[in-house]
Amino acid sequence: MKSIVATPLLRSILAPTLGALVAIIFFMMASLYKQTLEEQQRAIHIERVAEIRANIEGAFNGATNLTAGLIAFVSSTGDISNDFFNQLSENLIQQNALIRNITLAPDNIIRHVHPLEGNEAAVGLDLYNHPTQGEATKVMIESGTPVLAGPYELVQGGIGVIHRVPIFLNGDYGNQYWGLMSTPIDFTRLLEMSGVTDPNLNMQLAMRSIEGTGTDGIIFWGEESLFQHPNAIRTYIQVLNGRWEIGAVSTDNISPAGKRLVLYVQLVGGLFALLTTFMIWQLLRMNERLHSSQQQYRQLAQQDSLTGLPNRVLLNDRYNQSVARAERNRQNLVLLYMDLDGFKRINDEHGHQVGDHALAEIAKRFQHTVRNSDSVIRMGGDEFIVLLENIQSVDAVLSISDKLLTAVSQPINIKGLRFNLGMSIGVACFPHDGITLDQLITAADHAMYNAKAAGKNQISWSSDPNFYFKQ
């Protein structure tokens, strides 16, 4: 007797516990592997950010060093003709796609612009007194060194980072300030060439200038919140007179292949946990055959795939439960066997796909019509069963049946088509018309055919309904 008690106890505690331990081990392994992948991915992202930084710095150096010859010519001559300026500037611009245009501003007033087309608004611009660009110009003059300012919305359109170089006359002129050269660098193209806007980057980036503004610099690209992110990757770009800071946050810490591997480990862990549980469970109930029946039952489909209603398999279970409640509470149990009138014509004329839509719509109406305590089952084709519990009178059956007939009679609209259906209902009552489910279905089915023979779209009883509900 003691062993009989111990078997279910071990089956209920030991098997799930061992299975859970196996699952925990595998999930810990998956977690450690995931952390390793995240660290590897972060290292890749750090390398990618460093590459972007190097690209930006290299692009700046290439663009800023390119104009050294033009500056040297003006410094030595003190002047330059517009034709020679245009010729030299055109050659420089062709060598670097980032340079939007080149301007010379003697006495800080822009006099030479190449190309002129599209940049006419810049001619005559007083850079020293400009409301947004004047500060950078003053810093350049005071320091006597090149400065990089921006990004700015340019008067000639677009966004540019402006490289300004002070020009001092040498030779016979002494060290006299002549003016400056400005080179707007295409900021949008700079980001594209450096990889910032690459759609496959899998990172969100932000950039800010920090020179002279402390750690909370001016954001000029991306969202400021990225710099506060706990996993943000941060690096600095040296840009002549100042520094830019890049903040990057990964949008995908693990590669798709890595995610699949983590998922596989978790799935294997889950499967091993289930297998362990199953083996222990089976070992402790070798003489039992309940498991095989439960396994078979789990594999059975319990719902009709078209309508989502319970099918014949689940009907047996519903019926047994309903009978138990009816006998325990001394209540009536009524079975309605329903067959649609006119449905075959829909399939024949419009095809089974339209017919399937019609059946799904009818099933939905049935579910909205019956009570919560009632069950709607699809037997197959256009035949349905409704189990009615706790029915007190013939009028109650008639009331529900009339509602079902009304629900079916409402027009059905499918893909521009309009249909009207009817329905024949056969009624049988437990236990007067049958004890088993098959007996009750047979009785209700015969009554349904009587309803069809009598003209369809009506109700027929298997036997005298007054005998069912004696007051």
Residue pairs with C-beta under 8 A, 6 or more apart in sequence:
7 284
7 285
10 280
10 284
11 280
11 281
11 284
11 285
14 280
14 284
15 276
15 277
15 278
15 280
15 281
15 284
16 277
18 276
18 277
18 280
19 273
19 274
19 276
19 277
19 280
20 273
22 269
22 272
22 273
22 276
23 269
23 270
23 272
23 273
25 269
26 265
26 266
26 268
26 269
26 270
26 272
26 273
27 266
27 269
29 265
29 269
30 262
30 265
30 266
30 269
33 261
33 262
33 265
34 254
34 258
34 262
37 253
37 254
37 255
37 258
37 261
37 262
38 253
38 254
41 250
41 252
41 253
41 254
41 255
41 258
42 231
42 233
42 250
42 253
45 202
45 203
45 233
45 248
45 250
46 233
48 195
48 201
48 203
49 203
49 205
49 233
49 235
49 246
49 248
50 235
51 195
52 194
52 195
52 196
52 205
52 246
53 235
53 236
53 237
53 246
55 193
55 194
55 195
56 190
56 194
56 237
56 244
57 237
57 238
57 239
59 98
59 185
59 190
59 193
59 194
60 148
60 163
60 185
60 239
60 240
62 96
62 98
63 96
63 98
63 99
63 163
63 183
63 185
64 146
64 148
64 163
64 165
64 183
64 240
66 92
66 95
66 96
66 99
67 92
67 102
67 163
67 165
67 181
67 183
69 88
70 85
70 88
70 89
70 92
70 102
70 181
71 165
71 167
71 181
73 80
73 88
74 80
74 104
74 167
74 178
74 181
75 167
75 168
75 169
75 170
75 178
76 170
76 171
78 169
78 173
78 178
80 104
80 112
82 112
85 104
85 112
85 114
86 114
89 101
89 102
89 114
89 115
90 114
90 115
92 99
92 102
93 99
93 101
93 102
93 114
93 115
97 186
97 189
97 193
98 185
98 186
98 189
98 190
98 193
99 183
99 184
99 185
99 186
100 154
100 158
100 160
100 184
100 185
100 186
101 113
101 114
101 115
101 119
101 122
101 156
101 183
101 184
102 113
102 114
102 181
102 182
102 183
103 110
103 112
103 113
103 114
103 119
103 122
103 181
103 182
103 183
103 184
104 110
104 111
104 112
104 167
104 179
104 180
104 181
104 182
105 111
105 125
105 127
105 179
105 180
105 181
105 182
106 178
106 179
107 179
108 126
108 127
108 128
108 137
108 179
108 180
109 124
109 125
109 126
109 127
109 179
110 122
110 123
110 124
110 125
110 127
110 182
111 123
111 124
113 119
113 120
113 122
113 123
116 123
118 156
118 157
119 156
120 156
121 155
121 156
122 154
122 155
122 156
125 155
127 133
127 134
127 137
127 164
127 180
127 182
128 134
128 137
128 138
128 141
130 137
132 152
133 149
133 152
133 162
135 149
136 147
136 149
136 162
136 164
137 164
137 180
139 147
139 241
140 146
140 147
140 164
140 165
140 166
140 180
141 166
141 177
141 180
143 241
144 166
144 168
145 166
145 240
145 241
146 163
146 164
146 165
146 166
146 240
146 241
147 163
147 164
147 240
147 241
147 242
148 161
148 162
148 163
148 164
148 239
148 240
148 241
148 242
149 161
149 162
149 164
150 159
150 160
150 161
150 162
150 187
150 220
151 159
151 160
151 161
151 187
151 220
151 221
152 159
152 160
152 161
152 162
153 159
154 160
154 184
158 186
158 188
159 186
159 187
159 188
160 184
160 185
160 186
160 187
161 184
161 185
161 187
161 190
162 182
162 183
162 184
162 185
163 182
163 183
163 184
163 185
163 240
164 180
164 181
164 182
164 183
165 180
165 181
165 183
166 177
166 179
166 180
167 177
167 178
167 179
167 180
167 181
168 175
168 176
168 177
168 178
169 175
169 176
169 177
169 178
191 197
191 221
195 201
196 205
196 221
202 250
202 251
202 252
203 248
203 249
203 250
203 251
204 222
204 223
204 226
204 248
204 249
204 251
205 221
205 222
205 226
205 246
205 247
205 248
206 219
206 221
206 222
206 223
206 224
206 226
206 227
206 246
206 247
206 248
207 219
207 220
207 221
207 222
207 244
207 245
207 246
207 247
208 217
208 218
208 219
208 220
208 221
208 224
208 227
208 244
208 245
208 247
209 217
209 218
209 220
209 242
209 243
209 244
209 245
210 217
210 236
210 242
210 243
210 244
210 245
211 217
211 241
211 242
211 243
212 242
217 245
222 247
226 232
226 247
226 248
226 249
227 234
227 245
227 247
229 247
229 249
231 249
231 250
231 253
232 247
232 248
232 249
233 246
233 247
233 248
233 249
233 250
234 245
234 246
234 247
234 248
235 245
235 246
236 243
236 244
236 245
236 246
237 243
237 244
237 245
237 246
254 262
281 291
282 291
285 291
300 313
301 311
301 313
302 310
302 311
302 313
302 314
303 309
303 310
303 311
303 314
304 310
304 311
304 363
304 378
306 356
306 359
306 360
306 363
306 378
307 359
307 360
307 363
307 364
307 378
308 360
308 363
309 363
309 366
309 367
309 376
309 377
309 378
309 384
310 318
310 375
310 376
310 377
310 378
311 377
311 378
311 379
312 377
312 379
312 380
314 377
315 375
315 377
315 379
315 385
315 437
316 437
318 375
318 377
318 387
319 387
319 437
319 440
322 333
322 375
322 387
322 389
323 333
323 430
325 331
325 389
326 332
326 333
326 389
326 430
329 390
331 389
331 390
331 391
332 390
332 391
332 392
332 429
332 430
332 468
332 469
333 387
333 388
333 389
333 391
333 429
333 430
334 387
334 388
334 391
334 397
334 427
334 428
334 429
334 430
334 468
335 385
335 386
335 387
335 388
335 427
335 428
335 429
335 430
335 440
335 441
335 444
336 385
336 386
336 387
336 388
336 397
336 400
336 401
336 404
336 425
336 426
336 427
336 444
337 383
337 385
337 425
337 426
337 427
337 428
337 441
337 444
337 445
337 447
337 448
338 383
338 384
338 385
338 386
338 404
338 423
338 424
338 425
338 426
338 448
339 382
339 383
339 384
339 423
339 424
339 448
339 452
340 362
340 382
340 383
340 408
340 421
340 422
340 423
341 421
341 422
341 423
341 424
341 452
341 456
341 457
342 419
342 420
342 421
342 422
343 355
343 358
343 359
343 382
343 421
344 382
346 354
346 355
346 358
346 419
346 421
347 354
347 355
350 417
354 414
354 415
354 417
357 414
357 415
358 412
358 414
358 419
358 421
359 378
359 382
361 412
361 414
362 384
362 407
362 408
362 412
362 421
363 376
363 378
363 384
365 407
365 408
365 410
366 376
366 384
366 386
366 404
366 407
367 376
368 407
369 400
369 403
369 404
369 407
370 376
370 386
370 388
370 400
370 404
371 388
371 400
373 389
373 390
374 386
374 387
374 388
374 389
374 400
375 386
375 387
376 384
376 385
376 386
377 384
377 385
377 386
377 387
378 384
378 385
379 385
385 441
385 444
386 400
386 404
388 396
388 397
388 400
391 397
391 469
392 469
393 469
394 465
394 466
394 468
394 469
397 427
397 465
398 459
401 425
401 427
401 459
404 423
404 425
405 422
405 423
405 425
405 457
405 458
405 459
408 421
408 422
408 423
409 420
409 421
409 422
409 457
411 418
411 419
411 420
412 418
412 419
412 420
412 421
413 419
422 456
422 457
423 457
424 448
424 449
424 451
424 452
424 456
424 457
424 458
424 460
425 448
425 451
425 458
425 459
425 460
426 443
426 444
426 445
426 446
426 447
426 448
426 449
426 450
426 451
426 459
426 460
426 461
426 462
427 444
427 447
427 459
427 460
427 461
427 462
427 465
428 434
428 440
428 441
428 443
428 444
428 447
428 462
429 462
429 463
429 465
429 468
430 440
432 463
432 467
432 468
433 439
433 440
433 443
433 444
433 462
433 463
434 440
434 441
434 442
434 443
443 462
443 463
444 462
446 462
447 460
447 461
447 462
448 460
450 460
451 458
451 459
451 460
454 460
